[in-house]
Amino acid sequence: MASRSTNTQTGMGTSRQSMATSGSAVKARQLAQLHSQLAQLSANLADTENLLRMTSVQAECMRGLGSWHGGL
């Protein structure tokens, strides 16, 4: 009987260890996905910054064109 209860306890330990390993794998996968999303967000923010810089340059040019048009 002692060996039977030991096997049951070992089986439960293995189950818990399996769940912990499974949880660890899920956590690692989620962290990898978050890292990927963060990299994409960073790239999108860099693109947005570049577009805003270009928009600023174009707005200055349009202001100059407006002045020229008003002068004519």
PDB file of N, CA, C, O and CB in Angstrom:
ATOM      1  N   MET A   1       0.806  -1.193   0.000  1.00  0.00           N
ATOM      2  CA  MET A   1       0.000   0.000   0.000  1.00  0.00           C
ATOM      3  C   MET A   1       0.847   1.253   0.000  1.00  0.00           C
ATOM      4  O   MET A   1       0.483   2.256  -0.615  1.00  0.00           O
ATOM      5  CB  MET A   1      -0.915   0.000   1.177  1.00  0.00           C
ATOM      6  N   ALA A   2       1.962   1.201   0.679  1.00  0.00           N
ATOM      7  CA  ALA A   2       2.833   2.368   0.751  1.00  0.00           C
ATOM      8  C   ALA A   2       3.329   2.740  -0.646  1.00  0.00           C
ATOM      9  O   ALA A   2       3.428   3.920  -0.979  1.00  0.00           O
ATOM     10  CB  ALA A   2       4.025   2.100   1.694  1.00  0.00           C
ATOM     11  N   SER A   3       3.635   1.739  -1.451  1.00  0.00           N
ATOM     12  CA  SER A   3       4.116   2.038  -2.792  1.00  0.00           C
ATOM     13  C   SER A   3       3.007   2.625  -3.648  1.00  0.00           C
ATOM     14  O   SER A   3       3.273   3.457  -4.515  1.00  0.00           O
ATOM     15  CB  SER A   3       4.677   0.784  -3.449  1.00  0.00           C
ATOM     16  N   ARG A   4       1.770   2.206  -3.418  1.00  0.00           N
ATOM     17  CA  ARG A   4       0.651   2.741  -4.173  1.00  0.00           C
ATOM     18  C   ARG A   4       0.474   4.237  -3.879  1.00  0.00           C
ATOM     19  O   ARG A   4       0.305   5.018  -4.816  1.00  0.00           O
ATOM     20  CB  ARG A   4      -0.638   1.966  -3.841  1.00  0.00           C
ATOM     21  N   SER A   5       0.507   4.657  -2.616  1.00  0.00           N
ATOM     22  CA  SER A   5       0.343   6.071  -2.273  1.00  0.00           C
ATOM     23  C   SER A   5       1.542   6.875  -2.782  1.00  0.00           C
ATOM     24  O   SER A   5       1.387   8.028  -3.185  1.00  0.00           O
ATOM     25  CB  SER A   5       0.181   6.249  -0.739  1.00  0.00           C
ATOM     26  N   THR A   6       2.725   6.280  -2.765  1.00  0.00           N
ATOM     27  CA  THR A   6       3.908   6.961  -3.287  1.00  0.00           C
ATOM     28  C   THR A   6       3.756   7.186  -4.788  1.00  0.00           C
ATOM     29  O   THR A   6       4.092   8.259  -5.288  1.00  0.00           O
ATOM     30  CB  THR A   6       5.190   6.147  -2.986  1.00  0.00           C
ATOM     31  N   ASN A   7       3.263   6.204  -5.499  1.00  0.00           N
ATOM     32  CA  ASN A   7       3.042   6.351  -6.939  1.00  0.00           C
ATOM     33  C   ASN A   7       2.006   7.425  -7.219  1.00  0.00           C
ATOM     34  O   ASN A   7       2.157   8.209  -8.156  1.00  0.00           O
ATOM     35  CB  ASN A   7       2.598   5.020  -7.555  1.00  0.00           C
ATOM     36  N   THR A   8       0.956   7.463  -6.412  1.00  0.00           N
ATOM     37  CA  THR A   8      -0.071   8.477  -6.601  1.00  0.00           C
ATOM     38  C   THR A   8       0.512   9.857  -6.380  1.00  0.00           C
ATOM     39  O   THR A   8       0.242  10.780  -7.149  1.00  0.00           O
ATOM     40  CB  THR A   8      -1.252   8.238  -5.655  1.00  0.00           C
ATOM     41  N   GLN A   9       1.316  10.003  -5.326  1.00  0.00           N
ATOM     42  CA  GLN A   9       1.935  11.294  -5.061  1.00  0.00           C
ATOM     43  C   GLN A   9       2.916  11.661  -6.162  1.00  0.00           C
ATOM     44  O   GLN A   9       2.985  12.820  -6.573  1.00  0.00           O
ATOM     45  CB  GLN A   9       2.643  11.280  -3.709  1.00  0.00           C
ATOM     46  N   THR A  10       3.659  10.701  -6.634  1.00  0.00           N
ATOM     47  CA  THR A  10       4.613  10.961  -7.717  1.00  0.00           C
ATOM     48  C   THR A  10       3.859  11.344  -8.987  1.00  0.00           C
ATOM     49  O   THR A  10       4.279  12.238  -9.720  1.00  0.00           O
ATOM     50  CB  THR A  10       5.512   9.720  -7.972  1.00  0.00           C
ATOM     51  N   GLY A  11       2.764  10.673  -9.236  1.00  0.00           N
ATOM     52  CA  GLY A  11       1.951  10.999 -10.407  1.00  0.00           C
ATOM     53  C   GLY A  11       1.404  12.408 -10.323  1.00  0.00           C
ATOM     54  O   GLY A  11       1.367  13.120 -11.326  1.00  0.00           O
ATOM     55  N   MET A  12       0.978  12.820  -9.138  1.00  0.00           N
ATOM     56  CA  MET A  12       0.476  14.175  -8.970  1.00  0.00           C
ATOM     57  C   MET A  12       1.607  15.181  -9.136  1.00  0.00           C
ATOM     58  O   MET A  12       1.414  16.255  -9.705  1.00  0.00           O
ATOM     59  CB  MET A  12      -0.192  14.338  -7.599  1.00  0.00           C
ATOM     60  N   GLY A  13       2.786  14.829  -8.636  1.00  0.00           N
ATOM     61  CA  GLY A  13       3.941  15.704  -8.802  1.00  0.00           C
ATOM     62  C   GLY A  13       4.313  15.867 -10.261  1.00  0.00           C
ATOM     63  O   GLY A  13       4.637  16.964 -10.716  1.00  0.00           O
ATOM     64  N   THR A  14       4.265  14.765 -10.986  1.00  0.00           N
ATOM     65  CA  THR A  14       4.556  14.798 -12.417  1.00  0.00           C
ATOM     66  C   THR A  14       3.518  15.641 -13.138  1.00  0.00           C
ATOM     67  O   THR A  14       3.849  16.398 -14.050  1.00  0.00           O
ATOM     68  CB  THR A  14       4.593  13.373 -13.003  1.00  0.00           C
ATOM     69  N   SER A  15       2.259  15.510 -12.729  1.00  0.00           N
ATOM     70  CA  SER A  15       1.195  16.295 -13.334  1.00  0.00           C
ATOM     71  C   SER A  15       1.409  17.779 -13.075  1.00  0.00           C
ATOM     72  O   SER A  15       1.253  18.608 -13.971  1.00  0.00           O
ATOM     73  CB  SER A  15      -0.166  15.853 -12.801  1.00  0.00           C
ATOM     74  N   ARG A  16       1.768  18.098 -11.843  1.00  0.00           N
ATOM     75  CA  ARG A  16       2.027  19.502 -11.504  1.00  0.00           C
ATOM     76  C   ARG A  16       3.228  20.026 -12.266  1.00  0.00           C
ATOM     77  O   ARG A  16       3.226  21.158 -12.751  1.00  0.00           O
ATOM     78  CB  ARG A  16       2.252  19.664  -9.996  1.00  0.00           C
ATOM     79  N   GLN A  17       4.248  19.196 -12.367  1.00  0.00           N
ATOM     80  CA  GLN A  17       5.454  19.603 -13.097  1.00  0.00           C
ATOM     81  C   GLN A  17       5.108  19.804 -14.573  1.00  0.00           C
ATOM     82  O   GLN A  17       5.585  20.744 -15.207  1.00  0.00           O
ATOM     83  CB  GLN A  17       6.589  18.542 -12.937  1.00  0.00           C
ATOM     84  N   SER A  18       4.277  18.913 -15.109  1.00  0.00           N
ATOM     85  CA  SER A  18       3.861  19.031 -16.499  1.00  0.00           C
ATOM     86  C   SER A  18       3.072  20.319 -16.716  1.00  0.00           C
ATOM     87  O   SER A  18       3.256  21.006 -17.721  1.00  0.00           O
ATOM     88  CB  SER A  18       3.023  17.815 -16.914  1.00  0.00           C
ATOM     89  N   MET A  19       2.187  20.643 -15.763  1.00  0.00           N
ATOM     90  CA  MET A  19       1.410  21.871 -15.866  1.00  0.00           C
ATOM     91  C   MET A  19       2.318  23.089 -15.748  1.00  0.00           C
ATOM     92  O   MET A  19       2.120  24.083 -16.447  1.00  0.00           O
ATOM     93  CB  MET A  19       0.322  21.911 -14.787  1.00  0.00           C
ATOM     94  N   ALA A  20       3.315  23.013 -14.863  1.00  0.00           N
ATOM     95  CA  ALA A  20       4.256  24.121 -14.711  1.00  0.00           C
ATOM     96  C   ALA A  20       5.065  24.313 -15.990  1.00  0.00           C
ATOM     97  O   ALA A  20       5.284  25.440 -16.432  1.00  0.00           O
ATOM     98  CB  ALA A  20       5.197  23.873 -13.515  1.00  0.00           C
ATOM     99  N   THR A  21       5.503  23.209 -16.577  1.00  0.00           N
ATOM    100  CA  THR A  21       6.247  23.264 -17.834  1.00  0.00           C
ATOM    101  C   THR A  21       5.357  23.821 -18.937  1.00  0.00           C
ATOM    102  O   THR A  21       5.790  24.647 -19.741  1.00  0.00           O
ATOM    103  CB  THR A  21       6.779  21.863 -18.223  1.00  0.00           C
ATOM    104  N   SER A  22       4.117  23.365 -18.967  1.00  0.00           N
ATOM    105  CA  SER A  22       3.162  23.846 -19.954  1.00  0.00           C
ATOM    106  C   SER A  22       2.924  25.342 -19.767  1.00  0.00           C
ATOM    107  O   SER A  22       2.916  26.099 -20.737  1.00  0.00           O
ATOM    108  CB  SER A  22       1.837  23.070 -19.849  1.00  0.00           C
ATOM    109  N   GLY A  23       2.730  25.765 -18.520  1.00  0.00           N
ATOM    110  CA  GLY A  23       2.540  27.184 -18.226  1.00  0.00           C
ATOM    111  C   GLY A  23       3.754  27.997 -18.600  1.00  0.00           C
ATOM    112  O   GLY A  23       3.631  29.115 -19.102  1.00  0.00           O
ATOM    113  N   SER A  24       4.931  27.441 -18.358  1.00  0.00           N
ATOM    114  CA  SER A  24       6.169  28.125 -18.710  1.00  0.00           C
ATOM    115  C   SER A  24       6.280  28.284 -20.229  1.00  0.00           C
ATOM    116  O   SER A  24       6.724  29.322 -20.721  1.00  0.00           O
ATOM    117  CB  SER A  24       7.385  27.355 -18.158  1.00  0.00           C
ATOM    118  N   ALA A  25       5.875  27.251 -20.961  1.00  0.00           N
ATOM    119  CA  ALA A  25       5.923  27.319 -22.431  1.00  0.00           C
ATOM    120  C   ALA A  25       4.940  28.367 -22.949  1.00  0.00           C
ATOM    121  O   ALA A  25       5.242  29.106 -23.885  1.00  0.00           O
ATOM    122  CB  ALA A  25       5.604  25.935 -23.055  1.00  0.00           C
ATOM    123  N   VAL A  26       3.767  28.421 -22.332  1.00  0.00           N
ATOM    124  CA  VAL A  26       2.758  29.420 -22.735  1.00  0.00           C
ATOM    125  C   VAL A  26       3.297  30.821 -22.457  1.00  0.00           C
ATOM    126  O   VAL A  26       3.166  31.720 -23.288  1.00  0.00           O
ATOM    127  CB  VAL A  26       1.403  29.193 -21.976  1.00  0.00           C
ATOM    128  N   LYS A  27       3.901  31.001 -21.291  1.00  0.00           N
ATOM    129  CA  LYS A  27       4.457  32.304 -20.920  1.00  0.00           C
ATOM    130  C   LYS A  27       5.565  32.707 -21.888  1.00  0.00           C
ATOM    131  O   LYS A  27       5.630  33.861 -22.313  1.00  0.00           O
ATOM    132  CB  LYS A  27       4.998  32.272 -19.475  1.00  0.00           C
ATOM    133  N   ALA A  28       6.431  31.765 -22.237  1.00  0.00           N
ATOM    134  CA  ALA A  28       7.511  32.053 -23.181  1.00  0.00           C
ATOM    135  C   ALA A  28       6.946  32.436 -24.553  1.00  0.00           C
ATOM    136  O   ALA A  28       7.444  33.355 -25.203  1.00  0.00           O
ATOM    137  CB  ALA A  28       8.450  30.834 -23.312  1.00  0.00           C
ATOM    138  N   ARG A  29       5.904  31.725 -24.982  1.00  0.00           N
ATOM    139  CA  ARG A  29       5.276  32.035 -26.279  1.00  0.00           C
ATOM    140  C   ARG A  29       4.635  33.419 -26.244  1.00  0.00           C
ATOM    141  O   ARG A  29       4.749  34.181 -27.204  1.00  0.00           O
ATOM    142  CB  ARG A  29       4.215  30.966 -26.644  1.00  0.00           C
ATOM    143  N   GLN A  30       3.960  33.747 -25.139  1.00  0.00           N
ATOM    144  CA  GLN A  30       3.328  35.057 -25.009  1.00  0.00           C
ATOM    145  C   GLN A  30       4.372  36.166 -24.978  1.00  0.00           C
ATOM    146  O   GLN A  30       4.175  37.222 -25.581  1.00  0.00           O
ATOM    147  CB  GLN A  30       2.466  35.112 -23.747  1.00  0.00           C
ATOM    148  N   LEU A  31       5.480  35.933 -24.279  1.00  0.00           N
ATOM    149  CA  LEU A  31       6.548  36.932 -24.245  1.00  0.00           C
ATOM    150  C   LEU A  31       7.160  37.132 -25.629  1.00  0.00           C
ATOM    151  O   LEU A  31       7.481  38.257 -26.013  1.00  0.00           O
ATOM    152  CB  LEU A  31       7.634  36.518 -23.244  1.00  0.00           C
ATOM    153  N   ALA A  32       7.319  36.052 -26.369  1.00  0.00           N
ATOM    154  CA  ALA A  32       7.848  36.160 -27.735  1.00  0.00           C
ATOM    155  C   ALA A  32       6.884  36.950 -28.615  1.00  0.00           C
ATOM    156  O   ALA A  32       7.307  37.765 -29.435  1.00  0.00           O
ATOM    157  CB  ALA A  32       8.096  34.755 -28.339  1.00  0.00           C
ATOM    158  N   GLN A  33       5.588  36.704 -28.441  1.00  0.00           N
ATOM    159  CA  GLN A  33       4.585  37.428 -29.227  1.00  0.00           C
ATOM    160  C   GLN A  33       4.592  38.914 -28.850  1.00  0.00           C
ATOM    161  O   GLN A  33       4.516  39.775 -29.727  1.00  0.00           O
ATOM    162  CB  GLN A  33       3.172  36.818 -29.006  1.00  0.00           C
ATOM    163  N   LEU A  34       4.683  39.215 -27.558  1.00  0.00           N
ATOM    164  CA  LEU A  34       4.755  40.609 -27.121  1.00  0.00           C
ATOM    165  C   LEU A  34       6.001  41.294 -27.664  1.00  0.00           C
ATOM    166  O   LEU A  34       5.952  42.457 -28.065  1.00  0.00           O
ATOM    167  CB  LEU A  34       4.737  40.691 -25.597  1.00  0.00           C
ATOM    168  N   HIS A  35       7.114  40.573 -27.675  1.00  0.00           N
ATOM    169  CA  HIS A  35       8.359  41.131 -28.214  1.00  0.00           C
ATOM    170  C   HIS A  35       8.193  41.460 -29.700  1.00  0.00           C
ATOM    171  O   HIS A  35       8.637  42.506 -30.173  1.00  0.00           O
ATOM    172  CB  HIS A  35       9.536  40.141 -28.009  1.00  0.00           C
ATOM    173  N   SER A  36       7.549  40.550 -30.418  1.00  0.00           N
ATOM    174  CA  SER A  36       7.304  40.775 -31.847  1.00  0.00           C
ATOM    175  C   SER A  36       6.399  41.992 -32.055  1.00  0.00           C
ATOM    176  O   SER A  36       6.654  42.819 -32.930  1.00  0.00           O
ATOM    177  CB  SER A  36       6.668  39.522 -32.491  1.00  0.00           C
ATOM    178  N   GLN A  37       5.348  42.094 -31.249  1.00  0.00           N
ATOM    179  CA  GLN A  37       4.435  43.223 -31.368  1.00  0.00           C
ATOM    180  C   GLN A  37       5.119  44.532 -31.004  1.00  0.00           C
ATOM    181  O   GLN A  37       4.856  45.567 -31.617  1.00  0.00           O
ATOM    182  CB  GLN A  37       3.216  43.009 -30.487  1.00  0.00           C
ATOM    183  N   LEU A  38       5.995  44.488 -30.006  1.00  0.00           N
ATOM    184  CA  LEU A  38       6.731  45.687 -29.615  1.00  0.00           C
ATOM    185  C   LEU A  38       7.669  46.137 -30.729  1.00  0.00           C
ATOM    186  O   LEU A  38       7.806  47.333 -30.983  1.00  0.00           O
ATOM    187  CB  LEU A  38       7.521  45.432 -28.328  1.00  0.00           C
ATOM    188  N   ALA A  39       8.308  45.190 -31.387  1.00  0.00           N
ATOM    189  CA  ALA A  39       9.189  45.523 -32.512  1.00  0.00           C
ATOM    190  C   ALA A  39       8.378  46.149 -33.646  1.00  0.00           C
ATOM    191  O   ALA A  39       8.825  47.112 -34.269  1.00  0.00           O
ATOM    192  CB  ALA A  39       9.936  44.259 -33.016  1.00  0.00           C
ATOM    193  N   GLN A  40       7.187  45.606 -33.917  1.00  0.00           N
ATOM    194  CA  GLN A  40       6.323  46.157 -34.965  1.00  0.00           C
ATOM    195  C   GLN A  40       5.863  47.558 -34.586  1.00  0.00           C
ATOM    196  O   GLN A  40       5.841  48.454 -35.430  1.00  0.00           O
ATOM    197  CB  GLN A  40       5.104  45.240 -35.208  1.00  0.00           C
ATOM    198  N   LEU A  41       5.499  47.752 -33.334  1.00  0.00           N
ATOM    199  CA  LEU A  41       5.072  49.069 -32.856  1.00  0.00           C
ATOM    200  C   LEU A  41       6.200  50.084 -32.980  1.00  0.00           C
ATOM    201  O   LEU A  41       5.979  51.225 -33.385  1.00  0.00           O
ATOM    202  CB  LEU A  41       4.597  48.986 -31.399  1.00  0.00           C
ATOM    203  N   SER A  42       7.399  49.663 -32.633  1.00  0.00           N
ATOM    204  CA  SER A  42       8.555  50.546 -32.743  1.00  0.00           C
ATOM    205  C   SER A  42       8.801  50.951 -34.203  1.00  0.00           C
ATOM    206  O   SER A  42       9.093  52.113 -34.486  1.00  0.00           O
ATOM    207  CB  SER A  42       9.804  49.860 -32.162  1.00  0.00           C
ATOM    208  N   ALA A  43       8.684  50.001 -35.115  1.00  0.00           N
ATOM    209  CA  ALA A  43       8.860  50.301 -36.541  1.00  0.00           C
ATOM    210  C   ALA A  43       7.767  51.253 -37.025  1.00  0.00           C
ATOM    211  O   ALA A  43       8.041  52.178 -37.789  1.00  0.00           O
ATOM    212  CB  ALA A  43       8.846  48.999 -37.378  1.00  0.00           C
ATOM    213  N   ASN A  44       6.529  51.026 -36.581  1.00  0.00           N
ATOM    214  CA  ASN A  44       5.423  51.901 -36.978  1.00  0.00           C
ATOM    215  C   ASN A  44       5.610  53.315 -36.428  1.00  0.00           C
ATOM    216  O   ASN A  44       5.305  54.292 -37.112  1.00  0.00           O
ATOM    217  CB  ASN A  44       4.085  51.322 -36.493  1.00  0.00           C
ATOM    218  N   LEU A  45       6.109  53.427 -35.201  1.00  0.00           N
ATOM    219  CA  LEU A  45       6.361  54.751 -34.631  1.00  0.00           C
ATOM    220  C   LEU A  45       7.468  55.476 -35.391  1.00  0.00           C
ATOM    221  O   LEU A  45       7.388  56.689 -35.589  1.00  0.00           O
ATOM    222  CB  LEU A  45       6.732  54.630 -33.148  1.00  0.00           C
ATOM    223  N   ALA A  46       8.485  54.760 -35.812  1.00  0.00           N
ATOM    224  CA  ALA A  46       9.559  55.362 -36.610  1.00  0.00           C
ATOM    225  C   ALA A  46       9.004  55.863 -37.944  1.00  0.00           C
ATOM    226  O   ALA A  46       9.356  56.953 -38.396  1.00  0.00           O
ATOM    227  CB  ALA A  46      10.704  54.341 -36.851  1.00  0.00           C
ATOM    228  N   ASP A  47       8.133  55.062 -38.575  1.00  0.00           N
ATOM    229  CA  ASP A  47       7.498  55.490 -39.831  1.00  0.00           C
ATOM    230  C   ASP A  47       6.644  56.734 -39.618  1.00  0.00           C
ATOM    231  O   ASP A  47       6.672  57.661 -40.428  1.00  0.00           O
ATOM    232  CB  ASP A  47       6.637  54.356 -40.411  1.00  0.00           C
ATOM    233  N   THR A  48       5.884  56.750 -38.524  1.00  0.00           N
ATOM    234  CA  THR A  48       5.025  57.897 -38.218  1.00  0.00           C
ATOM    235  C   THR A  48       5.855  59.151 -37.992  1.00  0.00           C
ATOM    236  O   THR A  48       5.500  60.235 -38.455  1.00  0.00           O
ATOM    237  CB  THR A  48       4.161  57.609 -36.985  1.00  0.00           C
ATOM    238  N   GLU A  49       6.969  58.993 -37.272  1.00  0.00           N
ATOM    239  CA  GLU A  49       7.855  60.138 -37.036  1.00  0.00           C
ATOM    240  C   GLU A  49       8.389  60.691 -38.355  1.00  0.00           C
ATOM    241  O   GLU A  49       8.443  61.905 -38.549  1.00  0.00           O
ATOM    242  CB  GLU A  49       9.025  59.734 -36.117  1.00  0.00           C
ATOM    243  N   ASN A  50       8.777  59.809 -39.245  1.00  0.00           N
ATOM    244  CA  ASN A  50       9.277  60.234 -40.556  1.00  0.00           C
ATOM    245  C   ASN A  50       8.189  60.942 -41.353  1.00  0.00           C
ATOM    246  O   ASN A  50       8.446  61.968 -41.983  1.00  0.00           O
ATOM    247  CB  ASN A  50       9.805  59.028 -41.345  1.00  0.00           C
ATOM    248  N   LEU A  51       6.967  60.395 -41.328  1.00  0.00           N
ATOM    249  CA  LEU A  51       5.854  61.021 -42.057  1.00  0.00           C
ATOM    250  C   LEU A  51       5.517  62.397 -41.483  1.00  0.00           C
ATOM    251  O   LEU A  51       5.216  63.322 -42.238  1.00  0.00           O
ATOM    252  CB  LEU A  51       4.612  60.117 -42.011  1.00  0.00           C
ATOM    253  N   LEU A  52       5.563  62.540 -40.169  1.00  0.00           N
ATOM    254  CA  LEU A  52       5.296  63.846 -39.556  1.00  0.00           C
ATOM    255  C   LEU A  52       6.368  64.867 -39.945  1.00  0.00           C
ATOM    256  O   LEU A  52       6.063  66.037 -40.175  1.00  0.00           O
ATOM    257  CB  LEU A  52       5.225  63.713 -38.024  1.00  0.00           C
ATOM    258  N   ARG A  53       7.609  64.421 -40.014  1.00  0.00           N
ATOM    259  CA  ARG A  53       8.693  65.315 -40.428  1.00  0.00           C
ATOM    260  C   ARG A  53       8.478  65.784 -41.860  1.00  0.00           C
ATOM    261  O   ARG A  53       8.656  66.961 -42.174  1.00  0.00           O
ATOM    262  CB  ARG A  53      10.057  64.612 -40.298  1.00  0.00           C
ATOM    263  N   MET A  54       8.091  64.848 -42.726  1.00  0.00           N
ATOM    264  CA  MET A  54       7.834  65.204 -44.127  1.00  0.00           C
ATOM    265  C   MET A  54       6.623  66.137 -44.248  1.00  0.00           C
ATOM    266  O   MET A  54       6.629  67.066 -45.056  1.00  0.00           O
ATOM    267  CB  MET A  54       7.606  63.932 -44.969  1.00  0.00           C
ATOM    268  N   THR A  55       5.600  65.889 -43.452  1.00  0.00           N
ATOM    269  CA  THR A  55       4.405  66.738 -43.462  1.00  0.00           C
ATOM    270  C   THR A  55       4.762  68.158 -43.046  1.00  0.00           C
ATOM    271  O   THR A  55       4.245  69.124 -43.605  1.00  0.00           O
ATOM    272  CB  THR A  55       3.318  66.166 -42.528  1.00  0.00           C
ATOM    273  N   SER A  56       5.645  68.280 -42.067  1.00  0.00           N
ATOM    274  CA  SER A  56       6.078  69.598 -41.611  1.00  0.00           C
ATOM    275  C   SER A  56       6.798  70.345 -42.736  1.00  0.00           C
ATOM    276  O   SER A  56       6.558  71.533 -42.953  1.00  0.00           O
ATOM    277  CB  SER A  56       6.998  69.468 -40.380  1.00  0.00           C
ATOM    278  N   VAL A  57       7.675  69.645 -43.444  1.00  0.00           N
ATOM    279  CA  VAL A  57       8.393  70.260 -44.564  1.00  0.00           C
ATOM    280  C   VAL A  57       7.400  70.684 -45.649  1.00  0.00           C
ATOM    281  O   VAL A  57       7.505  71.781 -46.197  1.00  0.00           O
ATOM    282  CB  VAL A  57       9.449  69.278 -45.148  1.00  0.00           C
ATOM    283  N   GLN A  58       6.437  69.810 -45.956  1.00  0.00           N
ATOM    284  CA  GLN A  58       5.461  70.132 -46.992  1.00  0.00           C
ATOM    285  C   GLN A  58       4.565  71.298 -46.571  1.00  0.00           C
ATOM    286  O   GLN A  58       4.178  72.108 -47.413  1.00  0.00           O
ATOM    287  CB  GLN A  58       4.609  68.904 -47.313  1.00  0.00           C
ATOM    288  N   ALA A  59       4.230  71.393 -45.284  1.00  0.00           N
ATOM    289  CA  ALA A  59       3.403  72.505 -44.800  1.00  0.00           C
ATOM    290  C   ALA A  59       4.148  73.830 -44.970  1.00  0.00           C
ATOM    291  O   ALA A  59       3.547  74.839 -45.340  1.00  0.00           O
ATOM    292  CB  ALA A  59       3.015  72.293 -43.311  1.00  0.00           C
ATOM    293  N   GLU A  60       5.447  73.827 -44.701  1.00  0.00           N
ATOM    294  CA  GLU A  60       6.250  75.037 -44.912  1.00  0.00           C
ATOM    295  C   GLU A  60       6.257  75.431 -46.394  1.00  0.00           C
ATOM    296  O   GLU A  60       6.154  76.610 -46.733  1.00  0.00           O
ATOM    297  CB  GLU A  60       7.698  74.818 -44.410  1.00  0.00           C
ATOM    298  N   CYS A  61       6.380  74.441 -47.256  1.00  0.00           N
ATOM    299  CA  CYS A  61       6.371  74.711 -48.697  1.00  0.00           C
ATOM    300  C   CYS A  61       5.018  75.262 -49.142  1.00  0.00           C
ATOM    301  O   CYS A  61       4.955  76.173 -49.967  1.00  0.00           O
ATOM    302  CB  CYS A  61       6.706  73.432 -49.487  1.00  0.00           C
ATOM    303  N   MET A  62       3.944  74.711 -48.596  1.00  0.00           N
ATOM    304  CA  MET A  62       2.603  75.190 -48.961  1.00  0.00           C
ATOM    305  C   MET A  62       2.396  76.621 -48.462  1.00  0.00           C
ATOM    306  O   MET A  62       1.727  77.421 -49.117  1.00  0.00           O
ATOM    307  CB  MET A  62       1.512  74.256 -48.378  1.00  0.00           C
ATOM    308  N   ARG A  63       2.968  76.936 -47.308  1.00  0.00           N
ATOM    309  CA  ARG A  63       2.881  78.297 -46.793  1.00  0.00           C
ATOM    310  C   ARG A  63       3.591  79.261 -47.750  1.00  0.00           C
ATOM    311  O   ARG A  63       3.097  80.350 -48.042  1.00  0.00           O
ATOM    312  CB  ARG A  63       3.495  78.384 -45.372  1.00  0.00           C
ATOM    313  N   GLY A  64       4.759  78.830 -48.229  1.00  0.00           N
ATOM    314  CA  GLY A  64       5.485  79.636 -49.211  1.00  0.00           C
ATOM    315  C   GLY A  64       4.702  79.814 -50.504  1.00  0.00           C
ATOM    316  O   GLY A  64       4.676  80.904 -51.076  1.00  0.00           O
ATOM    317  N   LEU A  65       4.065  78.740 -50.962  1.00  0.00           N
ATOM    318  CA  LEU A  65       3.246  78.831 -52.175  1.00  0.00           C
ATOM    319  C   LEU A  65       2.065  79.753 -51.966  1.00  0.00           C
ATOM    320  O   LEU A  65       1.684  80.498 -52.869  1.00  0.00           O
ATOM    321  CB  LEU A  65       2.756  77.448 -52.600  1.00  0.00           C
ATOM    322  N   GLY A  66       1.475  79.707 -50.756  1.00  0.00           N
ATOM    323  CA  GLY A  66       0.360  80.607 -50.444  1.00  0.00           C
ATOM    324  C   GLY A  66       0.799  82.068 -50.487  1.00  0.00           C
ATOM    325  O   GLY A  66       0.065  82.938 -50.956  1.00  0.00           O
ATOM    326  N   SER A  67       2.004  82.320 -49.990  1.00  0.00           N
ATOM    327  CA  SER A  67       2.532  83.687 -50.026  1.00  0.00           C
ATOM    328  C   SER A  67       2.761  84.141 -51.465  1.00  0.00           C
ATOM    329  O   SER A  67       2.432  85.271 -51.826  1.00  0.00           O
ATOM    330  CB  SER A  67       3.844  83.782 -49.226  1.00  0.00           C
ATOM    331  N   TRP A  68       3.319  83.265 -52.272  1.00  0.00           N
ATOM    332  CA  TRP A  68       3.544  83.575 -53.685  1.00  0.00           C
ATOM    333  C   TRP A  68       2.211  83.820 -54.389  1.00  0.00           C
ATOM    334  O   TRP A  68       2.074  84.768 -55.162  1.00  0.00           O
ATOM    335  CB  TRP A  68       4.317  82.430 -54.379  1.00  0.00           C
ATOM    336  N   HIS A  69       1.253  82.976 -54.121  1.00  0.00           N
ATOM    337  CA  HIS A  69      -0.054  83.122 -54.760  1.00  0.00           C
ATOM    338  C   HIS A  69      -0.710  84.443 -54.332  1.00  0.00           C
ATOM    339  O   HIS A  69      -1.296  85.145 -55.156  1.00  0.00           O
ATOM    340  CB  HIS A  69      -0.969  81.921 -54.405  1.00  0.00           C
ATOM    341  N   GLY A  70      -0.608  84.770 -53.048  1.00  0.00           N
ATOM    342  CA  GLY A  70      -1.178  86.026 -52.564  1.00  0.00           C
ATOM    343  C   GLY A  70      -0.478  87.221 -53.176  1.00  0.00           C
ATOM    344  O   GLY A  70      -1.114  88.241 -53.438  1.00  0.00           O
ATOM    345  N   GLY A  71       0.817  87.114 -53.407  1.00  0.00           N
ATOM    346  CA  GLY A  71       1.577  88.205 -54.005  1.00  0.00           C
ATOM    347  C   GLY A  71       1.223  88.427 -55.457  1.00  0.00           C
ATOM    348  O   GLY A  71       1.310  89.543 -55.970  1.00  0.00           O
ATOM    349  N   LEU A  72       0.819  87.342 -56.121  1.00  0.00           N
ATOM    350  CA  LEU A  72       0.456  87.483 -57.541  1.00  0.00           C
ATOM    351  C   LEU A  72      -0.912  88.114 -57.640  1.00  0.00           C
ATOM    352  O   LEU A  72      -1.415  88.326 -58.743  1.00  0.00           O
ATOM    353  CB  LEU A  72       0.477  86.112 -58.273  1.00  0.00           C
TER     354      LEU A  72
END
